[in-house]
Amino acid sequence: MNYDNYEIKVGQMDEDEIIYACVEHIEIAIDDYVNSEERAPQMEIVAKDYNKKCTYCSDQAKYVLLP
């Protein structure tokens, strides 16, 4: 999988709009996104070397929900 475009997309967005989620919290993250935006999010897998923490805990994020 190629993550070159991923870092460009995330870098151009407001960090307040992005939800990072670990495996444990991805369902909650999707529910929160749908409840606030009233539409499904664009979800992508976070590259292993992209050091972001889950929005809901201090674990490493595995997914990112993009607006």
C-alpha positions as a Python dict, from the first residue, in 0.01 Angstrom:
ca = {
    (1, 'M'): (0, 0, 0),
    (2, 'N'): (134, 344, -91),
    (3, 'Y'): (101, 614, 176),
    (4, 'D'): (268, 900, -17),
    (5, 'N'): (-61, 1081, -86),
    (6, 'Y'): (-190, 1009, 266),
    (7, 'E'): (57, 1244, 433),
    (8, 'I'): (-20, 1518, 181),
    (9, 'K'): (-397, 1487, 237),
    (10, 'V'): (-367, 1493, 616),
    (11, 'G'): (-114, 1775, 608),
    (12, 'Q'): (-359, 1998, 421),
    (13, 'M'): (-646, 1949, 668),
    (14, 'D'): (-727, 2116, 995),
    (15, 'E'): (-614, 1882, 1275),
    (16, 'D'): (-935, 1960, 1469),
    (17, 'E'): (-1141, 1794, 1194),
    (18, 'I'): (-940, 1471, 1190),
    (19, 'I'): (-1020, 1179, 1421),
    (20, 'Y'): (-747, 925, 1492),
    (21, 'A'): (-854, 589, 1635),
    (22, 'C'): (-694, 272, 1762),
    (23, 'V'): (-849, -69, 1698),
    (24, 'E'): (-1041, -53, 2026),
    (25, 'H'): (-1202, 287, 1956),
    (26, 'I'): (-1273, 281, 1581),
    (27, 'E'): (-1643, 203, 1624),
    (28, 'I'): (-1687, 491, 1870),
    (29, 'A'): (-1495, 721, 1635),
    (30, 'I'): (-1720, 632, 1342),
    (31, 'D'): (-2033, 682, 1555),
    (32, 'D'): (-1908, 1023, 1675),
    (33, 'Y'): (-1824, 1129, 1321),
    (34, 'V'): (-2161, 1022, 1179),
    (35, 'N'): (-2346, 1187, 1469),
    (36, 'S'): (-2172, 1521, 1416),
    (37, 'E'): (-2141, 1527, 1035),
    (38, 'E'): (-2450, 1322, 942),
    (39, 'R'): (-2253, 1136, 675),
    (40, 'A'): (-2003, 852, 659),
    (41, 'P'): (-1635, 942, 701),
    (42, 'Q'): (-1351, 866, 467),
    (43, 'M'): (-1147, 613, 665),
    (44, 'E'): (-787, 518, 596),
    (45, 'I'): (-526, 304, 770),
    (46, 'V'): (-250, 506, 933),
    (47, 'A'): (104, 427, 817),
    (48, 'K'): (309, 259, 1091),
    (49, 'D'): (572, 532, 1083),
    (50, 'Y'): (308, 809, 1109),
    (51, 'N'): (325, 871, 1483),
    (52, 'K'): (-26, 973, 1591),
    (53, 'K'): (-214, 880, 1906),
    (54, 'C'): (-578, 774, 1928),
    (55, 'T'): (-817, 1063, 1995),
    (56, 'Y'): (-981, 856, 2271),
    (57, 'C'): (-677, 709, 2449),
    (58, 'S'): (-297, 715, 2440),
    (59, 'D'): (-255, 410, 2214),
    (60, 'Q'): (-106, 432, 1866),
    (61, 'A'): (-369, 522, 1605),
    (62, 'K'): (-439, 259, 1342),
    (63, 'Y'): (-713, 449, 1154),
    (64, 'V'): (-780, 807, 1056),
    (65, 'L'): (-1124, 949, 977),
    (66, 'L'): (-1097, 1232, 730),
    (67, 'P'): (-1363, 1500, 679),
}
